[in-house]
């Protein structure tokens, strides 16, 4: 061979035995020298390499993560090159900690019983078991056995009570489980509910008298009747747990029974007395009942019972107790005598049908009886309605019958609803009368191209029931329209117009898509019709314009209908005249008169015309600085020939026109006239008011009001006075700046003064309050001059002006 080459030699390798805990990662290494450099390969002898195994460091390390029991076995590493090979084998052992499969539970035993506890654990190597009692190792003894995790103690006594532990261990770990053993040791005792008892039964019944004392160990049970030991028989037996059973009881079984329980720790006894009564019998009448909705009935329940027993009655319907509170007053329980009860059912409903039960209970027994109650009523709703076939005016319908509620269905009624009907309406059918055995019929005389829903109502001798659920919505087929428009008439229009109006045909009668009108007309006495189509289904007017037609020419007119299916009928012929047109003449002699700061009176005359007669007049008015287009407009109706314009601006020049109008339109306007509103009244109030009171006379004086340049001139003054608390004032007018007021009644008067002008009344003075003592004259010595002053002008001068000489 080549110089220096040699076969592989494994220098470093894993141990002959590798041990690993389950779940850990195992690494096994092989390092070899050789020339050429050897390659290393790994295999598990007798099996496959684990799929999760990884090779590291140029194949020198085999790594097995999360190792499991099945990964254990013989592993081999092989080093080879062109000169030869070398092999090393070692064993992988996987171990597991012990793990509980079965644990112990706390246990309670009577003394003398046997204990068997088993604990079970898994692990590799397989664990061994040891037992401790109260922390001290437990060894097998005469009564104690321990085999493979099973502990048995025979004939336990109080000394065996305590905490026990089972240990499972292998060389990798130890696990523990604990449980407590309690030993019961007690004299017999009876629970309270078994103590002195009175048992009442009826002849022929079975009775069990309980005798289950608590004791440890289990007691021996003996029975006595009276003072004698009880003799068992086929009828009278002591059951395995100690209770006494008597079958088919008779009077001879009455008496006092004593049960005694005995164990090593003591004894106890109970007494029960048994009474045997006559069995109760009942009768519920009537037995089978048929009623009609709304009727009433009394069910009677009589009991024959042992005279020494009390009875209680209970009523049920279909096995459920009747709730008298909840049933809306339909049920009433009536106790007739001690041994009978009645159930009154008033105004019965369908839901009250069923099995009625009467249950009678005594201290000894419970007996019951039932009766069947059938309620006849109107039929239930029929099944859903199916539309089988549809035409333009008919629909074939079918349905399934509903419950007849014990009275045969005599007839059905078919109802329909459309967007145009007021709710559900009965429809005509074929056959005319739908008998109760039929399940289909045809609705007729429907309108074409209308959406309908249908439902069915059933009737029997007792009445008419609830309707079925509605059918799906279905539209009838299209058809030529049958209904012409109503109320064809004329309307006023402009000159040379013929205005034809009518009431549109409701969608209910249009019978299809593409509905419209055909308007036909001809002058009276001519032959050929002119026809015009109006394509809008809700149109209600057509205007025919012809310059050659004089006003008020009579035409014969008729209006027809059509849709996509064809032409329908025309309305009856009516005579309509062409329009007389709008007024043609302008009003004349228009006059405008200013009445106040905000009012102008407008008057006019109108020339009578034979055509275009006016229905009223319209007045347009605008300010001098504005355009006529901005004019405000006011209308009159009828033959009015004047109007008062109000709410105008003061001291303003207005232009005004008048024109006539009627339904056809407006006539020409008059020539414009002008008028100016008055200047506004003075804004200054009379000032420096003074007054002297002499009895019921009050003499007043004030300074004159001076208007501004844009205000009306003062024409005089008004003195307004009223009693306090009243709204109507009395007025004195004067041209002077003084006045004397006579106060007629006793009381306080309120006095105001204002200027009077063309433009109306000016601003009022502040109010004066003056008391009046009518009848009692105030002498001059008591007279006082009152001044309501804003400036100190010459009072004396005013006084001379104002006070009449007679009062001095």
PyMOL commands that set and color helices and strands:
alter all, ss='L'
color gray80, all
select helices_A, chain A and resi 69-71+158-160+192-194+251-253+350-352+507-509+628-630+795-802+805-807
alter helices_A, ss='H'
color red, helices_A
select strands_A, chain A and resi 6-13+17-21+26-35+39-44+54-56+61-64+73-81+84-102+107-110+115-118+120-124+128-133+136-137+144-147+150-153+162-170+173-184+186-189+197-202+207-209+214-216+220-225+228-229+236-238+244-246+255-263+266-277+281-285+288-292+297-304+312-317+320-321+331-337+340-345+354-361+366-376+386-390+395-398+409-418+425-426+429-430+434-435+440-443+451-460+463-464+474-475+486-490+497-503+516-523+530-534+541-545+554-563+566-570+574-577+588-594+600-605+616-623+632-635+642-645+653-662+665-666+673-676+687-694+697-703+714-723+730-734+738-742+747-757+760-764+768-772+785-788
alter strands_A, ss='S'
color yellow, strands_A
deselect
rebuild
show_as cartoon
